[in-house]
Amino acid sequence: MAFFLLSCYASFMQITLDIPDEVAAQARARGLTPENYVRVLIDDAVRGGSRALEPKRGRRDMQAFFQAMAAYSEKIPQLPDEAFTRESFYQGHD
């Protein structure tokens, strides 16, 4: 029988730095404090992943998105109901 001793020590480090105005602006655009934004950037770098750092979308952004999607929709021809039958989706498949 083998026993393994796992040691879990959490390391904490405090770093003081001057945050450039550009980084602070990016943090504000994402709805984060500069400290939390830098924390997320460091966490992403350590994990090698990518967390969503996109700015929070507001109601106006969402409305603009849907208006852009609907732009020129009156020019899209109407399809008959038969175009959306199960058989029409699986034509040529057995």
N, CA and C atoms as a LAMMPS dump frame, in Angstrom:
ITEM: TIMESTEP
0
ITEM: NUMBER OF ATOMS
282
ITEM: BOX BOUNDS ff ff ff
-5.0000000000000000e+02 5.0000000000000000e+02
-5.0000000000000000e+02 5.0000000000000000e+02
-5.0000000000000000e+02 5.0000000000000000e+02
ITEM: ATOMS id mol type element x y z
1 1 1 N 0.833 -1.173 0
2 1 2 C 0 0 0
3 1 3 C 0.879 1.238 0
4 2 1 N 0.486 2.217 -0.792
5 2 2 C 1.261 3.448 -0.858
6 2 3 C 0.413 4.592 -0.337
7 3 1 N 1.014 5.428 0.434
8 3 2 C 0.332 6.605 0.962
9 3 3 C 1.03 7.848 0.415
10 4 1 N 0.221 8.772 0.008
11 4 2 C 0.78 10.017 -0.509
12 4 3 C 0.363 11.153 0.403
13 5 1 N 1.302 11.952 0.775
14 5 2 C 1.031 13.112 1.599
15 5 3 C 0.944 14.329 0.685
16 6 1 N -0.248 14.873 0.606
17 6 2 C -0.433 16.051 -0.219
18 6 3 C -0.429 17.278 0.667
19 7 1 N 0.348 18.19 0.281
20 7 2 C 0.445 19.416 1.041
21 7 3 C -0.141 20.543 0.206
22 8 1 N -1.101 21.223 0.754
23 8 2 C -1.75 22.325 0.038
24 8 3 C -1.514 23.615 0.808
25 9 1 N -0.641 24.395 0.284
26 9 2 C -0.367 25.688 0.885
27 9 3 C -0.806 26.759 -0.099
28 10 1 N -1.61 27.652 0.374
29 10 2 C -2.018 28.775 -0.462
30 10 3 C -0.994 29.886 -0.293
31 11 1 N -0.51 30.351 -1.4
32 11 2 C 0.459 31.437 -1.358
33 11 3 C -0.233 32.729 -1.737
34 12 1 N -0.035 33.728 -0.958
35 12 2 C -0.601 35.034 -1.248
36 12 3 C 0.525 36.034 -1.381
37 13 1 N 0.377 36.903 -2.347
38 13 2 C 1.389 37.9 -2.595
39 13 3 C 0.667 39.218 -2.836
40 14 1 N 1.173 40.25 -2.29
41 14 2 C 0.6 41.568 -2.526
42 14 3 C 1.596 42.391 -3.321
43 15 1 N 1.11 42.904 -4.445
44 15 2 C 1.953 43.706 -5.319
45 15 3 C 1.32 45.074 -5.457
46 16 1 N 2.102 46.081 -5.281
47 16 2 C 1.621 47.447 -5.453
48 16 3 C 2.204 47.985 -6.745
49 17 1 N 1.319 48.511 -7.596
50 17 2 C 1.789 49.056 -8.858
51 17 3 C 0.905 50.212 -9.282
52 18 1 N 1.42 50.995 -10.17
53 18 2 C 0.649 52.096 -10.742
54 18 3 C -0.059 51.56 -11.978
55 19 1 N -1.362 51.731 -12.009
56 19 2 C -2.152 51.235 -13.13
57 19 3 C -2.28 52.355 -14.154
58 20 1 N -1.843 52.102 -15.389
59 20 2 C -1.957 53.138 -16.421
60 20 3 C -3.421 53.497 -16.678
61 21 1 N -3.653 54.71 -17.137
62 21 2 C -5.009 55.172 -17.4
63 21 3 C -5.722 54.28 -18.403
64 22 1 N -4.989 53.759 -19.375
65 22 2 C -5.609 52.901 -20.391
66 22 3 C -6.172 51.624 -19.766
67 23 1 N -5.424 51.024 -18.86
68 23 2 C -5.892 49.807 -18.178
69 23 3 C -7.096 50.139 -17.306
70 24 1 N -7.058 51.259 -16.624
71 24 2 C -8.194 51.663 -15.793
72 24 3 C -9.422 51.889 -16.662
73 25 1 N -9.248 52.461 -17.845
74 25 2 C -10.372 52.685 -18.758
75 25 3 C -10.941 51.358 -19.242
76 26 1 N -10.077 50.401 -19.534
77 26 2 C -10.538 49.08 -19.957
78 26 3 C -11.323 48.399 -18.837
79 27 1 N -10.863 48.559 -17.61
80 27 2 C -11.56 47.979 -16.467
81 27 3 C -12.951 48.598 -16.32
82 28 1 N -13.027 49.921 -16.408
83 28 2 C -14.323 50.595 -16.29
84 28 3 C -15.27 50.17 -17.402
85 29 1 N -14.741 49.983 -18.619
86 29 2 C -15.583 49.571 -19.747
87 29 3 C -16.166 48.185 -19.529
88 30 1 N -15.504 47.381 -18.719
89 30 2 C -15.984 46.032 -18.43
90 30 3 C -16.762 45.959 -17.121
91 31 1 N -16.936 47.092 -16.494
92 31 2 C -17.691 47.128 -15.245
93 31 3 C -16.926 46.591 -14.054
94 32 1 N -15.592 46.63 -14.115
95 32 2 C -14.76 46.118 -13.034
96 32 3 C -13.921 47.236 -12.44
97 33 1 N -13.483 47.015 -11.215
98 33 2 C -12.502 47.922 -10.646
99 33 3 C -11.164 47.585 -11.274
100 34 1 N -10.231 48.538 -11.312
101 34 2 C -8.909 48.218 -11.881
102 34 3 C -8.245 47.037 -11.174
103 35 1 N -8.417 46.949 -9.864
104 35 2 C -7.809 45.844 -9.105
105 35 3 C -8.386 44.505 -9.548
106 36 1 N -9.719 44.44 -9.668
107 36 2 C -10.341 43.183 -10.084
108 36 3 C -9.998 42.845 -11.533
109 37 1 N -9.902 43.853 -12.378
110 37 2 C -9.542 43.629 -13.777
111 37 3 C -8.138 43.026 -13.878
112 38 1 N -7.193 43.594 -13.156
113 38 2 C -5.831 43.06 -13.161
114 38 3 C -5.815 41.653 -12.579
115 39 1 N -6.612 41.432 -11.552
116 39 2 C -6.705 40.093 -10.948
117 39 3 C -7.194 39.074 -11.983
118 40 1 N -8.21 39.452 -12.772
119 40 2 C -8.733 38.567 -13.816
120 40 3 C -7.667 38.316 -14.881
121 41 1 N -6.937 39.364 -15.279
122 41 2 C -5.878 39.198 -16.287
123 41 3 C -4.797 38.237 -15.795
124 42 1 N -4.399 38.382 -14.546
125 42 2 C -3.374 37.499 -13.984
126 42 3 C -3.898 36.079 -13.89
127 43 1 N -5.137 35.925 -13.441
128 43 2 C -5.752 34.602 -13.336
129 43 3 C -5.807 33.93 -14.712
130 44 1 N -6.18 34.68 -15.742
131 44 2 C -6.208 34.131 -17.096
132 44 3 C -4.82 33.711 -17.556
133 45 1 N -3.825 34.523 -17.262
134 45 2 C -2.457 34.208 -17.672
135 45 3 C -1.964 32.94 -16.979
136 46 1 N -2.3 32.789 -15.712
137 46 2 C -1.855 31.618 -14.948
138 46 3 C -2.562 30.365 -15.442
139 47 1 N -3.856 30.468 -15.69
140 47 2 C -4.635 29.297 -16.107
141 47 3 C -4.505 29.001 -17.592
142 48 1 N -4.024 29.956 -18.347
143 48 2 C -3.887 29.742 -19.772
144 48 3 C -5.217 29.79 -20.5
145 49 1 N -6.269 30.133 -19.806
146 49 2 C -7.588 30.201 -20.405
147 49 3 C -7.958 31.621 -20.744
148 50 1 N -9.198 31.777 -21.075
149 50 2 C -9.674 33.105 -21.425
150 50 3 C -11.054 33.304 -20.842
151 51 1 N -11.139 34.131 -19.861
152 51 2 C -12.445 34.46 -19.287
153 51 3 C -13.03 35.602 -20.087
154 52 1 N -14.335 35.678 -20.062
155 52 2 C -15.01 36.735 -20.822
156 52 3 C -14.738 38.075 -20.167
157 53 1 N -14.009 38.913 -20.869
158 53 2 C -13.693 40.242 -20.365
159 53 3 C -14.384 41.305 -21.204
160 54 1 N -15.452 40.925 -21.848
161 54 2 C -16.154 41.891 -22.677
162 54 3 C -16.935 42.845 -21.794
163 55 1 N -17.115 44.053 -22.281
164 55 2 C -17.888 45.004 -21.486
165 55 3 C -19.315 44.53 -21.303
166 56 1 N -19.914 44.946 -20.209
167 56 2 C -21.311 44.604 -19.982
168 56 3 C -22.159 45.259 -21.054
169 57 1 N -23.072 44.493 -21.573
170 57 2 C -23.941 45.012 -22.624
171 57 3 C -25.173 45.636 -21.994
172 58 1 N -25.497 46.812 -22.445
173 58 2 C -26.663 47.508 -21.936
174 58 3 C -27.876 47.278 -22.812
175 59 1 N -28.987 47.8 -22.365
176 59 2 C -30.242 47.662 -23.086
177 59 3 C -30.128 48.283 -24.483
178 60 1 N -29.459 49.445 -24.58
179 60 2 C -29.315 50.099 -25.881
180 60 3 C -28.471 49.262 -26.833
181 61 1 N -27.422 48.622 -26.306
182 61 2 C -26.592 47.762 -27.15
183 61 3 C -27.411 46.593 -27.689
184 62 1 N -28.238 46.018 -26.832
185 62 2 C -29.06 44.887 -27.246
186 62 3 C -30.081 45.327 -28.299
187 63 1 N -30.708 46.48 -28.09
188 63 2 C -31.667 46.978 -29.064
189 63 3 C -30.983 47.264 -30.393
190 64 1 N -29.79 47.826 -30.356
191 64 2 C -29.045 48.104 -31.588
192 64 3 C -28.7 46.806 -32.306
193 65 1 N -28.362 45.779 -31.547
194 65 2 C -28.046 44.485 -32.144
195 65 3 C -29.253 43.925 -32.887
196 66 1 N -30.417 43.941 -32.225
197 66 2 C -31.611 43.39 -32.862
198 66 3 C -32.069 44.241 -34.046
199 67 1 N -31.887 45.547 -33.967
200 67 2 C -32.233 46.392 -35.104
201 67 3 C -31.316 46.1 -36.288
202 68 1 N -30.043 45.875 -36.021
203 68 2 C -29.116 45.531 -37.099
204 68 3 C -29.463 44.177 -37.708
205 69 1 N -29.891 43.252 -36.871
206 69 2 C -30.292 41.938 -37.377
207 69 3 C -31.532 42.04 -38.267
208 70 1 N -32.443 42.928 -37.897
209 70 2 C -33.703 43.067 -38.63
210 70 3 C -33.589 43.995 -39.834
211 71 1 N -32.466 44.686 -39.963
212 71 2 C -32.309 45.621 -41.082
213 71 3 C -32.477 44.875 -42.401
214 72 1 N -33.243 45.43 -43.275
215 72 2 C -33.502 44.882 -44.608
216 72 3 C -34.245 43.547 -44.564
217 73 1 N -34.833 43.198 -43.429
218 73 2 C -35.546 41.923 -43.351
219 73 3 C -36.785 41.911 -44.236
220 74 1 N -37.293 43.104 -44.578
221 74 2 C -38.46 43.143 -45.463
222 74 3 C -38.098 42.685 -46.873
223 75 1 N -36.813 42.635 -47.192
224 75 2 C -36.379 42.186 -48.51
225 75 3 C -36.18 40.671 -48.575
226 76 1 N -36.227 40.014 -47.43
227 76 2 C -36.067 38.558 -47.4
228 76 3 C -37.405 37.936 -47.781
229 77 1 N -37.422 37.068 -48.785
230 77 2 C -38.7 36.496 -49.228
231 77 3 C -39.297 35.574 -48.162
232 78 1 N -40.613 35.575 -48.099
233 78 2 C -41.334 34.679 -47.194
234 78 3 C -41.29 33.262 -47.751
235 79 1 N -41.009 32.31 -46.898
236 79 2 C -41.008 30.908 -47.325
237 79 3 C -42.332 30.273 -46.958
238 80 1 N -42.807 29.346 -47.77
239 80 2 C -44.058 28.655 -47.429
240 80 3 C -43.843 27.739 -46.224
241 81 1 N -44.917 27.42 -45.538
242 81 2 C -44.835 26.54 -44.367
243 81 3 C -44.234 25.181 -44.714
244 82 1 N -44.445 24.732 -45.943
245 82 2 C -43.911 23.426 -46.353
246 82 3 C -42.39 23.402 -46.323
247 83 1 N -41.762 24.55 -46.369
248 83 2 C -40.296 24.609 -46.34
249 83 3 C -39.744 24.209 -44.975
250 84 1 N -40.604 24.167 -43.974
251 84 2 C -40.142 23.874 -42.616
252 84 3 C -40.681 22.553 -42.088
253 85 1 N -40.982 21.632 -42.963
254 85 2 C -41.444 20.321 -42.52
255 85 3 C -40.245 19.439 -42.206
256 86 1 N -40.467 18.413 -41.451
257 86 2 C -39.398 17.478 -41.098
258 86 3 C -38.808 16.854 -42.355
259 87 1 N -39.663 16.519 -43.29
260 87 2 C -39.208 15.886 -44.526
261 87 3 C -38.297 16.813 -45.322
262 88 1 N -38.605 18.112 -45.303
263 88 2 C -37.784 19.027 -46.082
264 88 3 C -36.38 19.176 -45.487
265 89 1 N -36.267 19.025 -44.175
266 89 2 C -34.94 19.119 -43.549
267 89 3 C -34.095 17.881 -43.806
268 90 1 N -34.74 16.732 -43.949
269 90 2 C -34.012 15.473 -44.075
270 90 3 C -34.104 14.884 -45.47
271 91 1 N -34.233 15.712 -46.487
272 91 2 C -34.256 15.199 -47.849
273 91 3 C -32.915 14.57 -48.178
274 92 1 N -32.959 13.41 -48.783
275 92 2 C -31.722 12.75 -49.191
276 92 3 C -31.041 11.966 -48.082
277 93 1 N -31.611 11.956 -46.877
278 93 2 C -31.044 11.184 -45.758
279 93 3 C -31.931 9.989 -45.473
280 94 1 N -31.322 8.858 -45.225
281 94 2 C -32.118 7.671 -44.871
282 94 3 C -32.058 7.398 -43.411
